[in-house]
Amino acid sequence: MRATHKNAQQDFRVEDSGGVVLFHMRSKAARIWVRENVNAESWQFLGDALAVDRRYAENLVAGIVSSGLSVA
């Protein structure tokens, strides 16, 4: 479930902890993308990360990458 891009700093860092996958937003572009494209509740945010059910993680990665952002 990893995709990479040429950027020195990745926009998102993914941490798979079993049933929940954390998407750490590492750039301003990542935070803007989440705000504009993800329908999330406030309790899904843990620090700089968006927590999503494992079943939705691959679709989220696909959306991020198709928008030109990077994931590691």
C-alpha positions as CSV (number, residue, x, y, z in Angstrom):
1,M,0.0,0.0,0.0
2,R,2.9,2.3,-0.6
3,A,3.4,4.9,-3.4
4,T,6.3,7.2,-3.7
5,H,7.0,10.4,-5.6
6,K,10.2,12.3,-6.5
7,N,9.8,14.9,-3.7
8,A,12.5,15.0,-1.0
9,Q,9.9,15.2,1.7
10,Q,6.8,13.1,1.4
11,D,3.4,14.7,1.8
12,F,2.0,11.8,3.8
13,R,3.7,9.1,5.8
14,V,1.5,6.0,6.3
15,E,1.7,3.9,9.5
16,D,-0.2,0.6,9.4
17,S,-1.0,-0.4,13.0
18,G,-3.3,-3.3,12.2
19,G,-7.0,-2.4,12.0
20,V,-6.3,1.3,11.8
21,V,-4.0,3.1,9.4
22,L,-2.6,6.5,10.3
23,F,-1.9,9.0,7.5
24,H,0.6,11.5,8.9
25,M,0.2,14.8,7.1
26,R,3.8,16.1,6.6
27,S,3.1,19.1,4.3
28,K,0.7,22.0,4.0
29,A,-0.5,20.5,0.8
30,A,-1.4,17.3,2.6
31,R,-3.4,19.1,5.2
32,I,-5.3,21.1,2.6
33,W,-5.9,17.9,0.6
34,V,-7.4,16.2,3.6
35,R,-9.6,19.2,4.5
36,E,-10.9,19.4,0.9
37,N,-11.2,15.7,0.1
38,V,-11.9,13.6,3.2
39,N,-15.1,13.5,5.1
40,A,-13.7,12.8,8.6
41,E,-14.9,13.3,12.2
42,S,-12.8,15.3,14.7
43,W,-12.0,12.1,16.7
44,Q,-10.2,10.6,13.6
45,F,-7.4,13.1,13.9
46,L,-4.5,12.1,16.2
47,G,-1.9,14.8,16.3
48,D,-0.7,15.3,12.7
49,A,-2.4,12.1,11.6
50,L,-5.7,11.0,10.1
51,A,-6.8,7.6,11.4
52,V,-8.8,5.5,9.0
53,D,-10.1,1.9,9.0
54,R,-7.8,-0.4,7.1
55,R,-10.6,-1.1,4.5
56,Y,-10.5,2.5,3.3
57,A,-6.7,3.0,3.3
58,E,-5.9,1.8,-0.3
59,N,-8.6,4.0,-1.8
60,L,-7.3,7.0,0.2
61,V,-3.7,6.3,-1.1
62,A,-5.1,6.1,-4.6
63,G,-6.8,9.5,-4.2
64,I,-3.7,11.1,-2.8
65,V,-1.5,9.8,-5.5
66,S,-3.9,10.7,-8.3
67,S,-3.9,14.3,-6.9
68,G,-0.1,14.5,-7.4
69,L,0.8,14.2,-3.7
70,S,3.3,11.7,-2.4
71,V,2.9,8.8,0.1
72,A,5.6,6.8,1.9
